[in-house]
Amino acid sequence: MAGGKEEIDLEQAKLDPEAVFSSPEQLRSYPGFTREQKIEILRSWAYEASEIAVAEEEGMIGREPLHLAEILSVLHDLNGGYDVEHSPPTKQQGV
């Protein structure tokens, strides 16, 4: 998990943000990434959370929810919202 002065690998954070950060708030406050990098990580995190939500809706038992609302809140603060223009045409686009 991200700590105060601990350096975090950007590629790892993009691939599995939940393994690197305990919450979207922790990512927001991490000084080692630019605003653009944080947005990219949050978009990935939001997509993954949406995928899990859809799987659970379809009756598939998933893992612990990823708190999509919190992810989107931080993304909104950094970027002004979830970018549906550049989202894939899936059920998640309505997020």
C-alpha positions in Angstrom: 0.0 0.0 0.0 1.1 3.5 -0.7 2.9 5.3 2.1 4.1 8.8 2.7 7.5 8.7 1.0 7.3 5.2 -0.6 7.7 5.3 -4.4 5.0 3.5 -6.4 5.4 1.9 -9.8 3.1 3.6 -12.2 2.5 0.6 -14.4 1.5 -1.5 -11.4 -0.9 1.2 -10.2 -2.5 1.2 -13.7 -2.9 -2.5 -13.8 -4.1 -3.1 -10.2 -4.8 0.2 -8.4 -6.5 -1.6 -5.6 -3.4 -3.6 -4.8 -1.3 -0.4 -4.6 -3.7 2.0 -2.9 -6.1 1.3 -0.1 -8.6 3.9 -1.4 -9.1 6.4 -4.2 -8.5 9.1 -1.6 -5.1 7.7 -0.9 -4.3 7.9 -4.7 -5.6 11.5 -4.8 -3.2 12.5 -2.1 -0.2 10.6 -3.4 2.4 13.2 -4.5 4.4 10.8 -6.8 2.0 11.0 -9.8 0.8 13.8 -11.9 -2.9 14.7 -12.1 -3.1 13.1 -15.5 -1.6 9.9 -14.2 -4.0 9.8 -11.3 -6.9 10.3 -13.8 -5.7 7.4 -15.9 -5.4 5.1 -12.9 -8.9 6.2 -11.6 -10.4 5.5 -15.0 -9.0 2.0 -15.0 -10.2 1.5 -11.4 -13.7 2.7 -12.3 -13.9 0.4 -15.2 -12.9 -2.6 -13.1 -15.4 -1.6 -10.4 -18.1 -1.3 -13.1 -17.2 -4.8 -14.5 -17.5 -6.3 -11.1 -20.8 -4.6 -10.5 -22.2 -5.9 -13.7 -21.0 -9.4 -13.0 -22.7 -9.3 -9.6 -25.9 -8.0 -11.1 -25.8 -11.0 -13.5 -25.6 -13.3 -10.5 -21.9 -14.0 -10.6 -20.4 -14.1 -7.2 -17.6 -11.6 -7.1 -15.1 -10.3 -4.7 -15.4 -7.4 -2.3 -16.9 -4.3 -4.1 -14.5 -1.6 -5.2 -16.6 1.4 -4.0 -17.4 2.8 -7.4 -19.0 5.9 -6.0 -15.8 6.9 -4.1 -13.7 6.2 -7.2 -16.0 8.4 -9.4 -16.0 11.1 -6.8 -12.3 11.4 -6.8 -12.2 11.2 -10.6 -14.8 14.0 -10.7 -12.7 16.2 -8.5 -9.6 15.7 -10.6 -11.2 15.7 -14.0 -14.6 17.1 -13.8 -16.4 13.8 -14.2 -16.3 10.3 -15.7 -15.4 10.5 -19.4 -18.3 8.7 -21.1 -17.2 10.0 -24.5 -14.1 7.8 -24.4 -15.7 4.8 -22.6 -16.3 1.6 -24.4 -19.9 0.9 -25.5 -20.9 -1.3 -22.6 -23.4 -1.3 -19.9 -20.9 0.5 -17.8 -21.1 3.6 -20.0 -24.1 4.7 -18.0 -22.0 5.2 -14.9 
